[in-house]
Amino acid sequence: MTVQTVDAIKADMYGYTEFDGERLKIVIERKCLKCGCDCMLWVLLHEWLHAMDHWHLDRNDHPDSAGAYYMQAYRIIFGIKE
């Protein structure tokens, strides 16, 4: 997986995840840095969840399974045991 920042993405998007059949790539727009908050971190987390659930990228952009991956990421970040 790679993470890349770019100057601009199409309107109403701050990031996206794509899968080329072999590799996942997360792309985040740099304007997230200008909002004065943790916007880029939240966009990265959102796109990371897409990457963890990458088999849904072609079908349902925001499946319910992403919520389960969010909790898995939360446990990893905060060191919480199942």
C-alpha positions in Angstrom: 0.0 0.0 0.0 1.1 3.5 -0.7 -0.1 6.9 0.6 0.3 10.0 -1.6 -0.7 13.6 -1.2 -1.7 15.7 -4.2 -2.5 19.4 -4.8 -6.1 18.8 -6.0 -8.7 16.1 -6.4 -12.1 16.6 -8.0 -14.7 18.7 -6.2 -16.2 17.4 -2.9 -13.4 14.9 -2.3 -10.5 15.1 0.1 -9.2 11.6 -0.6 -9.7 8.3 -2.3 -8.5 4.7 -2.3 -7.9 2.7 -5.5 -6.9 -0.9 -6.1 -5.2 -1.9 -9.3 -5.6 -5.7 -8.7 -2.2 -5.9 -7.0 -1.6 -2.8 -4.9 -3.7 -0.3 -2.9 -3.1 3.4 -3.1 -4.5 6.1 -0.8 -4.5 9.6 -2.2 -5.2 12.6 0.0 -5.6 16.3 -1.0 -3.1 18.7 0.6 -5.8 21.3 1.2 -6.8 19.2 4.3 -3.8 20.7 6.0 -5.3 24.2 5.7 -8.5 23.5 7.7 -6.7 23.9 11.0 -8.0 20.6 12.4 -7.2 17.0 12.2 -8.9 16.7 8.8 -6.0 15.0 7.1 -5.8 12.4 9.8 -9.6 11.7 9.5 -9.3 11.4 5.8 -6.4 9.0 6.1 -8.3 6.9 8.6 -11.4 6.9 6.3 -9.3 5.8 3.3 -7.4 3.3 5.4 -10.7 1.6 6.2 -11.5 1.5 2.5 -8.1 -0.2 2.0 -8.8 -2.7 4.8 -12.1 -3.5 3.1 -10.7 -3.2 -0.4 -12.8 -5.9 -2.0 -15.9 -3.6 -1.7 -14.3 -0.7 -3.6 -16.0 -1.7 -6.8 -19.4 -2.4 -5.3 -20.5 -0.5 -2.2 -18.3 2.5 -1.4 -19.3 2.6 2.3 -20.3 -0.9 3.4 -21.4 -1.8 6.9 -18.2 -4.0 7.2 -16.2 -0.7 7.3 -17.5 -0.1 10.8 -16.0 -3.4 12.0 -12.7 -2.4 10.5 -12.9 1.0 12.2 -13.2 -0.8 15.6 -10.3 -3.1 14.7 -8.2 0.0 13.9 -9.3 1.6 17.1 -8.1 -1.4 19.1 -4.8 -1.4 17.3 -4.2 2.3 17.8 -5.1 2.3 21.5 -3.7 -1.1 22.4 -7.0 -2.6 23.5 -7.3 -6.4 23.6 -10.3 -8.1 22.3 
